[in-house]
Amino acid sequence: MSICWKSKLICYSLESYKANEKSPIGMHSTLKSIRSKRVIVKAESLSNMPRQRDINSAIPFTSDDMDMDTTSTSIKMPKRRKKIIHSLKNRLKHKSSNAKKFENIGTDYLPFEVSREIFTLNEQELELRGRMTELINLSGTTPLMNKAREIEKICNTIIKLTSDTLISCNKRMIQLQKDLEEEKRQNEHLETLSQSVSNQLRIEPQMNRNGIILHQSLQRCTTASSFDQSFYDAINHDDPQIPMLIPEIIEAEANGGLRMRRKNIPRRPKQRLVTWEFIKNYIGKDITQIPFPVQFNEPISALQRATEDLMYSALLDKAAEFGDRGDDVMQLAYLAAFVVSLYCKSLERTTKPFNPLLGETYELDRVAEPEWGWRSISEQVSHHPPIMAQHVESFKSGWQYQHDFTIDVNFRGNYINLNPKGFLRAKFRDGSVMTWNRATTCVHNIVMGKLWLDHYGPVKINNHKNGYSCELNYVPYSRFSDKNHIVKGVIKDASGKGQYFLSGFWDSFLEGSNSLKDNSKRELLWKALPPREDAAEIYYFSNFAVEMNELEDGVAPTDSRLRPDLRLMEDGCWDDANKIKRKLENIQRNKRKEGSCDPHRPMWFHSVRDPYSQEYSFVSNKKYWQTKQKRDWSVCPNIFSYT
């Protein structure tokens, strides 16, 4: 307070000198800040300003220099202002020759040290403190001041008690919230455990056939993994997590033989990953070959996630329907809607699926369910490079969907680009054959910040039957736009003329119209299903994704459902899952290094030249479903053994 008051007093004196004495100094300065005896002054005209050493001493203030109003605690202007100005004027006249050195300084802020020889701030500060103490003593002897001091003490005590009470209430509220969450988890655990016991009693043969897997899955789990604390930080070490077990076996209903699919999976343990602590050790390497711990994964394999693309298979049914009618434009429009829908599930899904082991498979048979009417088989056909192949056939609408692809990964500092290589194909019973590529996926904030995904780039769909095509453009994210995830497209006939126009967002909907200008004619082609209310607790899975990993009878022994590390990870046993995952990967890696096995030949796919792209691709050999019907899996390797 003292330094600030004295600085203002000095500036006031200099301004008064300029106004009253008509000095040629021309200083119109404003005190900007004081930082440990440093004063910043904005000099508007410094051509005649002397250096700080030109003023050899300061004129100290005495008790006669100021008026003290003991009744109002206010300090008035010094009486000796004229004497101070006169002394400064004499010193400036003797040192005016040094003023020329300041001609080119301009109007920038001029820093200079306020030394003891100029203002003797320390001595004046002590003196002002003494004066203020005298003032307080003079005004504090009255009974009114004593009462004010007592009131101040009481107010301070009340404020402290109120603050302590609010802090205690806040802590109690947090504890009550934790207790409620714990009670909710226990209730869900008891409910799912009861349902699990009921299902096991009803389907005894399946339990016997998969007993080993289920025994491993139902063992006690510790959700707080200690794999490596540099990978993640536990949110709350004092909050014990109760393992939530769910029925692993689907229940068959007597009426019609329809299956009751599971609707839940164990909640994800509340752990936060430190991605950079792990990624930094693998910069410049192929990210698809990095042995990630399960903390970075979601409890499904890449084969299962590829099958999840069929969540909106009804769009393929619509495309087949318009193909049967001979409407080539709308057939292509609904196929384009299916292509856009492939990306909607990735909005919040920043975790990665398990990399399939070589020879790993995944089947999903929904032929008996009227809503779907198709069956799918996928296989990891190559490990270097990693290639997965998939074949889906619909008995409901007569279409076939197949693809094989690998991913080219580029690490770009704080983000990663994923460039899929390969084409997707759809065949319809009217003879139409459609092929298209995938957009580029970008994973942002690898080093710091919250992970998020974006898709961008061109996607072209070609109808090789009639020359029609659809050109889609996934607009990249822009911080300067209030709308992102935009998709635009146009359907062209064989001559290249636009016939139908598409617009929407890859995470929510797609619309189509015959006109770019008339919005009233737009029709909704596809709309994304709303996410589950508890999506954040179950890896942002949809209901369809929740059903991906439930055990079914009769699948191949190489099926992803039977992979032990994946099942343990789903049940929250992350430490055990990491141990088994490393064992399985090391076994496969050692076999490849030692050359102890013949070159891998896929079991259910073979390589042929694609007549449209003229590149080799993997297509189904149509043996899987025949083998399943015979229930003879003796030809399958034992890839999940780790003992």
Order of alpha helices (4+ residues) and beta strands (2+ residues): alpha-beta-beta-beta-beta-alpha-beta-alpha-alpha-alpha-alpha-beta-beta-beta-beta-alpha-beta-alpha-alpha-alpha-beta-beta-beta-beta-beta-beta-beta-beta-beta-beta-beta-beta-beta-beta-beta-alpha-alpha-alpha-beta-beta-alpha
